[in-house]
Amino acid sequence: MIKFNRPQKFDKTNVAKVPKNKTIVYELTNNAGENLYTGVAGRGNVQQRLTNHLQFKKDHIPGGTKFKVAQVENKPQALQIEKRIIGKEAPRFNKQHKK
C-alpha cells in the first residue's frame, strides 16, 4: 500500500514544492475530503501536470481545493495504483477504470 502525504491547499505555491524527480500518484479533493480526481504524473512532469488542474487551465477540476501525493518507483506501478483507487473510490472527474 502506498502512503500519501497529508492534504495541502491546492495552489501554485504548494504544487511548486512537490518533488519532481519521481513519478507520483495524486488525489485532488474538495474541502470535505472527497476524492474528485486521481491521477499520475511522470518524473519531470509533476508540477506541470498538477498545474493543469488549477482554475483556468485545460484540465481544471472544479471544487478541487486540496491535494495529496505519493511518490512511487515507476510509471507502471503508479498506473496500477491509480487504477485500483479509481475502481474503489470512483472519483467524480475520472472516466477511466470505473466499475
Secondary structure, DSSP 8 states (H G I E B T S, - for coil): -------EE-SHHHHHTS--SSEEEEEEE-TT--EEEEEEE-TT-HHHHHHTTSTTSTT--TT--EEEEEEES-HHHHHHHHHHHHHHH--TT--TT--
